[in-house]
Amino acid sequence: MMNRRQFVGAASAALIARASKARAAVYDLIIKGGRVIDPSVALDAVRDVAIAGGSIVAVDANVAGDATQTIDARGKIVAPGLIDIHTHAARSKEGPPMALLDGITGWVDAGSGGADNIDQMAAVARSSPQIGRVLVNISRLGVAPGGELHDINLANVALAQGAIVRNRDVVIGVKARLSENVAGPNDLEALRRAQEAAAPFNLPVMIHIGQSYSPMRAILSLLKRGDIVTHVYAPAPNGIIDDQGRLYPDVQAARRRGVLFDFGNGVADHFDWATVERSVKQGFWPDTFSTDWNVMSKTTGVVDFPNVMSKFLMFGMPLTEVIARATVNAARVFPSFDNRGTLNVGAPADVAILELREGSFEFLDSYKGTRSGRQRLFPAETVLAGKRVLRA
Ligand SMILES: [Zn+2]
């Protein structure tokens, strides 16, 4: 039962709604009738998304009013633009527009560049159509084919800090690759130096794990709240599970104190199905998904970000949680993405329209292991800052 006061309030709200409809709001774009999945506000429902001035202005069951353009999204998923926190998109100016076609409206290049070559990566980030940011490699060389940390003198704190100062607008963290084929026995010292470089700027450190010289426990003990572990399911030696397949307690302890764990698909040695399976059976899922993408990824096990996300549908993760890990969870890792990864009213109108197809789809791990799943997300269309992204 409404009392009189509530009734008056409801009536005037209805009047205001009618009056605003009479003004026939004009939008730049309405994405009509899609299944809107926006984990940032726990929304999963058929909705229209109205956009004006580059921002989301309404998400409603039926948005009235004219729009300059309309996208018919019936039968498709309308999600916040995807944010990929481990890519190598800054290696060339061709990278970011390619990633955009896969629904990626925000990316982080994770350590392609070090002090010697970060300026060119930063320039690519600044000229990217979508928001692009970079992590500076603690090795002055950046990612180097034979391994950039075999000579520990390449991990030069002063040079890394200089790189950050020169590119404060786009450098949002420090990267260290700790595999034995990259760092040999220098992994812990390289990580200490990465922390030292990042500390005065209050930036996080992202580490790449897998087949390291030092045990996981020693590596994790150096990480702080907000630091990120990528390639979380890298197999032994020195992964997150022991020889009996049990998750090391140190891993859960690190998560409890705020260390983040990222999938980081990549190409070689970064994950195998057995490690994923053992970990998720013990309830250990990644906080974020990422591709470790580069311009060659179409022809590797990455293919595209929605393909990487689909691997976790195969392991039984609910679709809304899969999308959360590629949107709002990723946005929360770095303050640069504060208002992204959401379709909430007022947010930049970055949207990934995806198609969820049923069938039989084959997925690859880093060792040519295949598993087949019954669902696969495909990129259908991207909207960036309220504008449709056209395929060349
Ligand atoms: Zn990488």
Residues whose N, C-alpha, C, O or C-beta is under 5 A from the ligand:
A	BS01	ZN	A110 D292
